[in-house]
Each structure stands twice: as C-alpha cells, then as structure tokens.
C-alpha cells in the first residue's frame, strides 16, 4: 500500500516523529515501551517511505549489508540444534534495520525534527542527572528507591543498574544533535552538561561504560576541542575523581579494589588469572565456536550450549579457578558471542564493519589534519559513537538484546543521515 503525500502522510510522519522524540525516555522506562515505539515507527516508515522518490532501498548500502546479515542470522538459527528458540530472536531482528532507515527518513523529511528531538533528549538526560546525583548524595532517588549495592547507582532504572551504560550510549547522540542545533546552544552549558554526564557515569559504578565514555571523549576531542579546553576538562575531571575516590569508600572499592580483583587474581597455584569474573564464560564461548565454526550455534543459544562445554576444559578450569562461572545468558563480549552463536562468518561480518568505521575515522583525521579539509564535526561525533559502541576489547551486554539493539540502531540511523551518502538519489 502506497500512501500519497496528503494529510494522512503528514499525520503519520508526525506520529513517528513524536514517538522518536520520546524514544530516549522510553528506553529509560524499560524494554516494553522501547520495543513498542520502535515497532510502530518501523511500521509507519514501511507505509510512507514510497513517497520519497529519492529514497530507494535497493540502492542503500546499509540496507544491502543489513539484509545480508539478517539472512545469515536466519540460516544460523535454522541450522541450530535449538531451531525454534533461536528463530524467535533472529526473525524479528529485521525490525532494527527498518528502524534505522526510519530514523534516516524522518530526519530527511521533517525539517524541525532535530530541534525538538534535541529538546526532548536534554530533558530526559537532565532528569537522569538530577536523579542520579540525588541518589548518590541521599542514598535514594527522587522516587524513594534505594539500590541494593552501595557502590552502584540505578536512578530510574532501579535494579537494572544500567544508568552508566545508558548515558554512555546517549552521549554521542547528545553531542551530534548539539552540533545539528548550533543556533540553540551555549558552549559553556554544553561543556558543563558533558562534564556532569561523564562524572555520573563514573559514579554509576559501571566500569565498562566509563571506559567507553572516556575513549569517546578522547576521540572527538582530537577534532572538536582546543588543547586549552582539553586541559581544563581533564584537570576538572582528575580533581573531581581524585576527591571522590579519596572521600568515598564505595567509589574507592569499585574503581580500585574491585577493579584489581576483577582484572587480575592469583589462583590456587599462584598463577595470574586475567578477567577472572568472565574467564569461564569466554572459555565456554570459544568451546561452542570450536564445535560450530562456520555458522555458530544459533542466535541467543549461548545460554543453552554453555551447559554442555567440554568436560575436560571445565575440570581444568575448576582445578585452577574453582569459582569460575561457565554459564550465563551471554558471554559478556560481543565478538565472542558472535563467534559462538554466528560462527566465523557472523564474527568477521561485524568485525569488518568495525574496522571500516575505524578506517573512516582515521581517514577523516588525515583529510582534516594533513590535507586541511574542513572537519565535519557532527559526523565525527556520531562515527566515534558507533565505533565505541562496537568496541571489541571490553566486557559488554548481549549483542542481540532488544534494549542494546535499540540504542545501537538509533545511532546507526543518525549516522546514515549525517553521512549523507547511504541513500543515493
């Protein structure tokens, strides 16, 4: 069905735009509204995208790549020992690719979208900042919720404890839309806002989120900020973190004591064990991959197959590291999960895209620093965000988790619009 550019078209475009305005807030509320908004936005896009004569899916590089990956996921599920269980996750995965295209379409066709999305995003983040700092100071958030861990902050996420992860994923979106709305922001306020976000990520106790946020800020600072401002920001951060670590035992425990314990420990034979909390999961993922090298065990089947890891490997691990955990819903690293669940092809597909993004980043650096071409600041912000979200050398969530995918494909959709060359006219 093709809907003409009449009142119905504009009403549908308005509804999808409104849902996207509210999307960052929906992500805070939990997976239900997030997925509901994502599906409605995607359906509306499929109804109205034919209006745009310049919008040709068959000529979209992203669409071709995504459909290739999607078909491969279906194949891995069909070949899995747990076909129906795996297909329940792989078949609906197509909605994420459509969602990214919908974001591109809305940004392209709604001239006021950037402005209003930026306003809604600032309101959402500001509420989280207020609530997060309130919880840090008082021990409870403004709803009266108290976390069950004194070294972690949950804010409106309550027991989920993903405040830092959410803020680190929204930081590239915030920076990008700040630059898309140059007329409406004050540089000093933006500087302080980013500082408050960064410190709260630190206070949240999510070490991976803090690590990735740090990498992100370094990557964009090279292009966007003078050395003097970098020095000021770094000095403020070091002073704040120094005071917090020395004055708060929970923070000291999380970032000094626990980080050392969770990174390096000695086993019963005085051998150094790296990443002891996740080593067993990593071994399980590699074992599953070795049994399914080409196509993996199927999407989201790690939680099933980790129960059947080679007994000799388990005995050997338990001998040196009795407390090792071998099973979970995922192996806590995107690329090990891809190896286990999608085999070598799925792993190389995503890793190649990561390296291509990295190449784009350094190519842009070469063009701007060596050839003195003008820096596309918004492109650097969103490109760096994608690179950090796909960073391989850190612990991470479930690559196929709905909430994580919603953030990733939101970023991809903005990237498609900023890069300007994905949908050819």
VENTA-V353546 format. One record per backbone hydrogen bond with DSSP energy under -1.0 kcal/mol. CO is the residue of the C=O (numbers start at 1). NH is the residue of the N-H. E is the energy in kcal/mol with one decimal. If there is no record, write none. Layout:
BEGIN
co=CO nh=NH e=E
co=CO nh=NH e=E
END
This chain:
BEGIN
co=4 nh=6 e=-2.4
co=6 nh=10 e=-2.3
co=7 nh=11 e=-2.6
co=8 nh=12 e=-2.6
co=9 nh=13 e=-2.5
co=10 nh=14 e=-2.1
co=11 nh=15 e=-2.4
co=12 nh=16 e=-2.5
co=13 nh=17 e=-2.1
co=14 nh=18 e=-2.6
co=15 nh=19 e=-2.4
co=16 nh=20 e=-1.8
co=17 nh=21 e=-2.2
co=18 nh=22 e=-1.8
co=22 nh=26 e=-2.4
co=23 nh=27 e=-2.1
co=24 nh=28 e=-1.0
co=25 nh=29 e=-1.6
co=26 nh=30 e=-1.2
co=30 nh=34 e=-1.3
co=31 nh=35 e=-2.5
co=32 nh=36 e=-2.5
co=33 nh=37 e=-3.0
co=34 nh=38 e=-2.1
co=35 nh=39 e=-2.4
co=36 nh=40 e=-2.3
co=37 nh=41 e=-2.6
co=38 nh=42 e=-2.0
co=39 nh=43 e=-2.5
co=40 nh=44 e=-2.5
co=41 nh=45 e=-2.0
co=42 nh=46 e=-2.0
co=43 nh=47 e=-1.4
co=44 nh=48 e=-1.7
co=45 nh=49 e=-2.4
co=47 nh=3 e=-1.1
co=48 nh=51 e=-2.0
co=49 nh=52 e=-1.4
co=52 nh=55 e=-1.5
co=56 nh=59 e=-1.6
co=57 nh=60 e=-1.8
co=60 nh=64 e=-2.1
co=61 nh=65 e=-2.3
co=62 nh=66 e=-3.1
co=63 nh=67 e=-2.6
co=64 nh=68 e=-1.9
co=65 nh=69 e=-2.3
co=66 nh=70 e=-3.0
co=67 nh=71 e=-2.7
co=68 nh=72 e=-1.9
co=69 nh=73 e=-2.1
co=70 nh=74 e=-2.0
co=71 nh=75 e=-2.2
co=72 nh=76 e=-2.6
co=73 nh=77 e=-1.9
co=74 nh=78 e=-2.4
co=75 nh=79 e=-2.2
co=82 nh=86 e=-2.5
co=83 nh=87 e=-2.9
co=84 nh=88 e=-1.5
co=86 nh=89 e=-1.4
co=86 nh=90 e=-2.2
co=87 nh=91 e=-2.2
co=91 nh=94 e=-1.1
co=92 nh=95 e=-1.9
co=93 nh=96 e=-1.6
co=94 nh=98 e=-1.9
co=95 nh=99 e=-2.1
co=96 nh=100 e=-1.9
co=97 nh=101 e=-1.8
co=98 nh=102 e=-2.4
co=99 nh=103 e=-2.1
co=100 nh=104 e=-2.0
co=101 nh=105 e=-2.5
co=102 nh=106 e=-2.7
co=103 nh=107 e=-2.5
co=104 nh=108 e=-2.0
co=105 nh=109 e=-1.9
co=106 nh=110 e=-2.3
co=110 nh=113 e=-1.6
co=112 nh=116 e=-1.9
co=113 nh=117 e=-3.0
co=114 nh=118 e=-1.9
co=115 nh=119 e=-1.6
co=116 nh=120 e=-2.4
co=117 nh=121 e=-2.6
co=118 nh=122 e=-2.4
co=119 nh=123 e=-2.2
co=120 nh=124 e=-2.3
co=121 nh=125 e=-2.7
co=122 nh=126 e=-2.9
co=123 nh=127 e=-2.1
co=124 nh=128 e=-1.8
co=125 nh=129 e=-2.7
co=126 nh=130 e=-2.6
co=127 nh=131 e=-2.6
co=128 nh=132 e=-3.1
co=129 nh=133 e=-2.5
co=130 nh=134 e=-2.1
co=131 nh=135 e=-2.4
co=132 nh=136 e=-2.0
co=133 nh=137 e=-2.2
co=134 nh=138 e=-2.7
co=135 nh=139 e=-2.0
co=141 nh=144 e=-2.4
co=145 nh=141 e=-2.3
co=149 nh=152 e=-1.6
co=154 nh=157 e=-2.2
co=155 nh=158 e=-1.5
co=157 nh=160 e=-2.1
co=162 nh=166 e=-2.6
co=163 nh=167 e=-2.4
co=164 nh=168 e=-2.3
co=165 nh=169 e=-1.7
co=166 nh=170 e=-2.1
co=167 nh=171 e=-1.6
co=170 nh=174 e=-3.0
co=171 nh=175 e=-2.6
co=172 nh=176 e=-2.3
co=173 nh=177 e=-2.5
co=174 nh=178 e=-1.8
co=175 nh=179 e=-1.6
co=176 nh=180 e=-1.4
co=181 nh=184 e=-1.9
co=186 nh=190 e=-2.3
co=187 nh=191 e=-2.3
co=188 nh=192 e=-2.2
co=189 nh=193 e=-2.5
co=190 nh=194 e=-2.6
co=191 nh=195 e=-1.9
co=192 nh=196 e=-2.5
co=193 nh=197 e=-2.2
co=194 nh=198 e=-2.7
co=195 nh=199 e=-2.4
co=196 nh=200 e=-2.1
co=197 nh=201 e=-2.2
co=198 nh=202 e=-1.7
co=199 nh=203 e=-2.6
co=200 nh=204 e=-2.0
co=202 nh=205 e=-1.2
co=204 nh=153 e=-1.4
co=205 nh=207 e=-1.2
co=206 nh=210 e=-2.3
co=207 nh=211 e=-2.5
co=208 nh=212 e=-2.6
co=209 nh=213 e=-2.5
co=210 nh=214 e=-2.0
co=211 nh=215 e=-2.1
co=212 nh=216 e=-2.5
co=213 nh=217 e=-2.4
co=214 nh=218 e=-2.0
co=215 nh=219 e=-2.6
co=216 nh=220 e=-2.2
co=217 nh=221 e=-1.9
co=218 nh=222 e=-1.4
co=220 nh=224 e=-2.5
co=221 nh=225 e=-1.7
co=226 nh=230 e=-2.3
co=227 nh=231 e=-2.3
co=228 nh=232 e=-2.1
co=229 nh=233 e=-2.8
co=230 nh=234 e=-2.8
co=231 nh=235 e=-2.2
co=232 nh=236 e=-2.4
co=233 nh=237 e=-2.4
co=234 nh=238 e=-2.7
co=235 nh=239 e=-2.4
co=236 nh=240 e=-2.6
co=237 nh=241 e=-3.0
co=238 nh=242 e=-2.4
co=239 nh=243 e=-2.4
co=240 nh=244 e=-2.5
co=241 nh=245 e=-2.7
co=242 nh=246 e=-1.9
co=243 nh=247 e=-1.4
co=244 nh=248 e=-1.4
co=248 nh=252 e=-2.3
co=249 nh=253 e=-2.7
co=250 nh=254 e=-2.2
co=251 nh=255 e=-2.7
co=252 nh=256 e=-2.1
co=252 nh=257 e=-1.4
co=253 nh=258 e=-3.9
co=256 nh=260 e=-1.8
co=257 nh=261 e=-2.3
co=258 nh=262 e=-2.9
co=260 nh=264 e=-2.7
co=263 nh=275 e=-2.3
co=265 nh=273 e=-3.8
co=267 nh=270 e=-1.9
co=271 nh=267 e=-2.4
co=273 nh=265 e=-1.8
co=275 nh=278 e=-1.1
co=275 nh=279 e=-1.5
co=278 nh=282 e=-2.5
co=279 nh=283 e=-2.4
co=280 nh=284 e=-2.1
co=281 nh=285 e=-2.4
co=282 nh=286 e=-2.3
co=283 nh=287 e=-2.3
co=284 nh=288 e=-2.5
co=285 nh=289 e=-2.2
co=286 nh=290 e=-2.4
co=287 nh=291 e=-1.1
co=289 nh=292 e=-1.3
co=292 nh=296 e=-1.7
co=293 nh=344 e=-3.1
co=294 nh=345 e=-1.2
co=298 nh=301 e=-1.7
co=301 nh=304 e=-1.1
co=301 nh=305 e=-2.6
co=302 nh=306 e=-2.5
co=304 nh=307 e=-1.1
co=305 nh=308 e=-1.8
co=310 nh=314 e=-1.9
co=311 nh=315 e=-2.7
co=312 nh=316 e=-2.2
co=313 nh=317 e=-2.4
co=314 nh=318 e=-3.1
co=315 nh=319 e=-1.7
co=316 nh=320 e=-1.3
co=317 nh=321 e=-2.9
co=321 nh=324 e=-1.9
co=332 nh=396 e=-1.4
co=333 nh=337 e=-2.3
co=334 nh=338 e=-2.3
co=335 nh=339 e=-2.1
co=336 nh=340 e=-2.3
co=337 nh=341 e=-3.1
co=338 nh=342 e=-2.5
co=340 nh=297 e=-2.2
co=341 nh=298 e=-1.9
co=342 nh=346 e=-1.4
co=343 nh=347 e=-2.1
co=344 nh=348 e=-2.6
co=345 nh=349 e=-2.2
co=346 nh=350 e=-1.9
co=347 nh=351 e=-2.6
co=348 nh=352 e=-2.5
co=349 nh=353 e=-1.5
co=350 nh=354 e=-2.2
co=351 nh=355 e=-2.4
co=352 nh=356 e=-2.3
co=353 nh=357 e=-2.3
co=354 nh=358 e=-2.2
co=355 nh=359 e=-2.6
co=356 nh=360 e=-2.3
co=357 nh=361 e=-2.0
co=358 nh=362 e=-2.4
co=359 nh=363 e=-2.6
co=360 nh=364 e=-2.2
co=361 nh=365 e=-2.0
co=362 nh=366 e=-2.3
co=363 nh=367 e=-2.6
co=364 nh=368 e=-2.1
co=365 nh=369 e=-2.9
co=366 nh=370 e=-2.1
co=366 nh=371 e=-1.6
co=367 nh=373 e=-2.8
co=375 nh=377 e=-1.2
co=376 nh=380 e=-2.0
co=377 nh=381 e=-2.1
co=378 nh=382 e=-2.0
co=379 nh=383 e=-2.7
co=380 nh=384 e=-2.5
co=381 nh=385 e=-1.4
co=382 nh=386 e=-2.0
co=383 nh=387 e=-2.3
co=384 nh=388 e=-2.4
co=385 nh=389 e=-2.2
co=386 nh=390 e=-1.4
co=388 nh=391 e=-1.4
co=392 nh=394 e=-1.3
co=398 nh=401 e=-1.9
co=401 nh=405 e=-2.8
co=402 nh=406 e=-2.1
co=403 nh=407 e=-1.5
co=404 nh=408 e=-2.2
co=405 nh=409 e=-2.9
co=406 nh=410 e=-1.3
co=407 nh=411 e=-1.9
co=408 nh=412 e=-2.1
co=409 nh=413 e=-2.1
co=410 nh=414 e=-1.9
co=411 nh=415 e=-2.4
co=412 nh=416 e=-2.6
co=413 nh=417 e=-1.5
co=414 nh=418 e=-2.6
co=415 nh=419 e=-2.9
co=422 nh=61 e=-1.1
END
